Amino acid sequence: MSFSEALNQVTVIVVTHESAHCLPALDGLLGQCKNLIVSDNGSLDGTPAQAARLWPQAQVLSHPRNLGFGAANNRALVRVSTPLAFLLNPDCEMTAQGLLQLVEMAEENPEFAILAPQLVSVGGKPEVNYRWPQTLWPSEGNPATGPACVGFVCGAAMLMRRDRFDDVGYFDEHFFLYYEDDDLCLRLFKAQRPIVVVPDVKAVHHSRGSVRGAHPWRSEYGRGFHHAQSKLIFAKKHQSAARALGLRQWLLFTTTLNIPFRALFFSPKLLARMVGRWMGLLRWSVNA
């Protein structure tokens, strides 16, 4: 299979929100992809227009508001006609050769549901972007040195074989941000659909670099709020309502203790995130 034939088997999906500053760095890969969908979550920084200028071949979905990470991916996934879809965060850089390696492995192993690269920092340090399901047993041991079946891979970069999701579904839209990839991978794991990390393929992850808005404290507040809520939604869904309620009480206690500490040492971003977490915990309802 030629380079172009292989890339024609996959549709790349990029979910954006105030991500215009990230797009030029993605052109090395996306400029070579015939099938491309940019699913924008209500950006006000010109992201949809810039994506359309950079990649005329792209379908640009411009949502009027922020739907959340999973929901925006779902809106794109239903438009995919290729057998493979590659989800890529705007703060992740990957080469076309790297994507080609994943596509070739997917073609050789049609039973795989997800293949994921090794995420690395800008300095090249490997990140922990895969593990066993956290609800079943703790992850231990040395990093993978070759392709390995795992229970979870980070949603920042994952290649999906669409027909392996037919009776599992895509992202649960109850998760606005965070834990949607945990939930999806756990459902695949329980359905015995292989999730494989390929450490030889690297993607550079500019962690938390996808949003650069005019209100960074508001962004940190939102991160804390949604992380707390999603953590409880996950606990209720995959453990029990009692477990989620107990976790909520513990997190409210520890967060309440931490807020004065963050204020005392005046770390504005961390303080905003901690207040967001506290409000997310306070407003969560087990009956929601």
C-alpha positions in Angstrom: 0.0 0.0 0.0 1.4 3.4 -1.0 1.7 6.4 1.4 -1.3 8.2 -0.1 -3.4 5.0 -0.2 -2.7 4.4 3.5 -3.6 7.9 4.5 -6.8 7.7 2.5 -7.9 4.9 4.8 -8.1 7.3 7.8 -10.0 10.5 8.7 -8.2 12.8 11.1 -10.4 14.6 13.6 -9.2 17.6 15.6 -11.4 19.1 18.3 -10.6 22.8 18.9 -11.5 25.5 21.3 -9.6 28.9 21.2 -6.8 26.9 19.5 -5.8 29.2 16.6 -2.2 29.4 17.9 -1.8 25.6 17.7 -2.9 25.1 14.1 0.2 26.1 12.1 2.3 23.4 14.0 -0.2 20.7 12.8 0.2 21.5 9.1 3.0 19.1 8.5 0.5 16.2 9.1 -2.8 17.7 8.3 -1.7 19.3 5.0 -1.1 15.8 3.7 -4.5 14.3 4.9 -7.2 14.2 2.3 -9.8 13.3 5.0 -9.9 15.9 7.7 -12.6 17.2 10.1 -12.0 20.1 12.4 -14.8 20.2 15.1 -14.7 23.6 16.8 -16.3 24.2 20.1 -17.4 27.9 19.9 -14.0 29.5 19.5 -13.9 33.3 19.4 -10.3 33.6 18.2 -10.8 32.8 14.5 -10.0 29.1 14.8 -12.6 27.8 12.3 -11.6 30.4 9.6 -7.9 29.7 10.1 -8.5 26.0 9.8 -10.4 26.5 6.5 -7.6 28.6 5.1 -4.9 26.2 6.1 -6.7 23.1 4.9 -9.2 23.7 2.1 -10.0 20.0 2.0 -11.2 19.9 5.6 -14.8 19.8 6.8 -14.9 22.5 9.5 -17.8 22.1 12.0 -18.3 25.4 13.7 -20.5 24.7 16.8 -22.2 27.8 18.2 -21.1 26.9 21.8 -18.7 24.6 23.6 -20.2 21.1 23.4 -17.4 19.4 25.3 -14.6 17.2 24.1 -16.5 14.0 23.7 -19.6 15.5 22.1 -17.5 17.5 19.6 -15.6 14.3 18.6 -18.9 12.4 18.3 -20.3 15.1 15.9 -17.2 14.5 13.7 -17.2 10.7 14.0 -20.7 10.3 12.6 -19.4 12.1 9.4 -16.5 9.7 8.9 -16.7 7.3 5.9 -13.2 5.8 6.1 -12.6 2.6 8.1 -10.2 4.4 10.5 -10.5 7.7 12.4 -7.5 9.4 14.1 -8.3 11.7 17.0 -5.6 14.3 17.5 -5.6 17.1 20.1 -4.5 20.5 18.7 -1.7 20.5 21.2 -0.3 17.2 19.9 2.2 17.2 17.0 2.7 14.0 15.0 4.3 13.3 11.7 2.6 11.8 8.7 5.1 8.9 8.9 4.0 8.2 12.4 0.4 8.1 11.4 1.3 5.8 8.5 2.9 3.4 10.9 -0.3 3.2 13.0 -2.4 2.8 9.9 -0.3 0.0 8.6 -0.5 -1.8 12.0 -4.2 -1.4 12.0 -4.5 -2.9 8.5 -2.4 -5.9 9.6 -4.4 -6.3 12.8 -8.1 -5.6 12.1 -9.1 -6.9 15.5 -7.5 -3.9 17.2 -10.1 -1.2 18.3 -7.5 1.5 19.2 -3.9 2.1 18.5 -2.1 4.9 20.2 1.4 6.5 20.0 3.7 7.2 22.9 3.1 10.8 24.0 6.3 12.7 24.8 7.0 16.2 26.2 8.5 18.9 24.1 11.9 17.8 25.6 11.3 14.2 24.5 10.4 12.8 27.9 7.8 10.0 27.7 4.5 10.7 29.3 2.3 8.2 31.1 -0.4 8.0 28.5 -1.4 4.4 29.0 -2.1 2.0 31.8 -4.5 -0.7 33.0 -8.1 0.2 33.9 -7.9 2.1 37.2 -11.1 0.5 38.5 -9.6 -3.0 38.2 -6.0 -3.0 39.4 -3.0 -0.6 39.7 -0.5 -0.4 36.9 3.0 -1.6 37.8 6.2 -2.5 36.0 8.4 -1.0 33.3 7.3 1.0 30.3 6.4 -0.9 27.2 9.3 -1.5 24.8 7.1 -2.7 21.9 3.4 -2.8 20.9 1.4 -3.8 24.0 -2.2 -4.4 24.9 -3.3 -2.0 27.6 -6.5 -1.0 29.4 -6.4 2.7 28.7 -4.8 5.2 26.4 -5.1 9.0 26.5 -7.6 10.5 24.1 -5.1 13.1 23.0 -4.0 10.9 20.1 -5.7 7.6 19.2 -6.4 5.7 16.0 -9.8 4.0 16.0 -11.1 1.2 13.8 -14.7 2.3 13.5 -16.4 -1.1 13.1 -15.0 -2.3 16.4 -17.2 0.4 18.1 -20.5 -0.7 16.6 -22.0 -2.2 19.8 -19.8 -0.2 22.2 -20.5 3.3 21.0 -18.3 6.4 21.0 -17.9 9.0 23.7 -20.5 9.3 26.6 -21.6 12.9 26.4 -22.3 13.1 30.1 -18.6 13.7 30.4 -18.1 17.3 29.3 -14.3 17.3 29.8 -12.0 14.7 31.3 -12.6 11.0 31.9 -14.4 10.5 28.6 -11.4 8.6 27.3 -11.3 6.5 30.6 -14.9 5.6 30.1 -14.6 4.7 26.4 -11.5 2.6 27.0 -13.1 0.8 29.9 -16.1 -0.1 27.8 -13.8 -1.4 25.1 -11.8 -3.4 27.6 -14.9 -5.0 29.1 -16.0 -5.9 25.5 -12.6 -7.5 24.9 -11.7 -5.1 22.1 -7.8 -4.7 22.1 -6.4 -1.3 22.9 -2.7 -1.2 21.8 0.0 1.4 22.6 2.9 1.6 20.0 5.9 3.2 21.8 8.0 3.4 18.7 5.5 6.0 17.3 5.8 9.3 19.1 3.5 12.3 19.4 4.8 15.6 21.0 2.3 16.7 23.5 2.3 20.4 24.5 0.4 19.6 27.7 -2.5 22.1 28.3 -1.4 24.2 25.4 -4.6 23.9 23.3 -6.4 26.9 24.9 -5.0 30.4 25.0 -7.9 32.7 25.8 -8.2 36.2 27.2 -9.2 34.8 30.6 -6.7 32.1 31.7 -8.0 32.1 35.3 -11.5 31.3 33.9 -10.0 28.4 31.9 -8.3 27.0 35.0 -11.6 27.3 36.9 -13.3 25.4 34.2 -10.7 22.7 34.2 -11.1 22.2 38.0 -14.9 22.3 37.7 -15.2 19.7 35.0 -12.5 17.4 36.3 -14.2 17.1 39.6 -17.7 16.5 38.0 -16.3 14.0 35.5 -14.5 12.1 38.3 -17.8 11.6 40.2 -19.7 10.7 37.0 -17.1 8.1 36.3 -17.2 6.7 39.8 -21.0 6.5 39.8 -21.2 4.8 36.3 -18.4 2.2 36.8 -18.5 1.7 40.6 -21.6 2.8 42.5 -23.6 5.8 43.6 -22.4 5.2 47.1 -18.8 5.2 46.0 -19.4 8.5 44.1 -21.0 10.1 47.2 -18.1 9.0 49.5 -15.6 10.3 47.0 -17.4 13.6 46.8 -17.3 14.0 50.6 -13.6 13.2 50.7 -12.7 15.6 47.8 -14.8 18.4 49.3 -12.9 18.0 52.6 -9.4 17.9 51.0 -10.2 20.7 48.5 -11.6 23.0 51.3 -8.3 22.5 53.2 -6.2 23.3 50.1 -7.9 26.5 49.0 -6.5 28.7 51.9 -3.0 27.2 51.2 -3.2 28.2 47.5 -4.4 31.6 48.5 -1.6 32.1 51.1 1.1 31.3 48.6 -0.8 33.2 45.8 -0.7 30.8 42.9 -3.6 32.3 40.8 -3.9 29.5 38.3 -3.9 26.8 41.0 -6.2 28.8 43.2 -8.7 29.2 40.3 -8.5 25.5 39.5 -9.0 24.6 43.2 -12.0 26.9 43.5 -13.4 25.4 40.3 -13.0 21.9 41.7 -14.7 22.9 44.9 -17.7 24.3 43.0 -17.8 21.3 40.7 -18.0 19.0 43.7 -20.6 21.2 45.4 -22.9 21.4 42.4 -22.7 17.7 41.5 -25.8 15.7 42.2 -25.9 11.9 42.4 -29.4 12.1 40.7 -28.1 14.1 37.7 
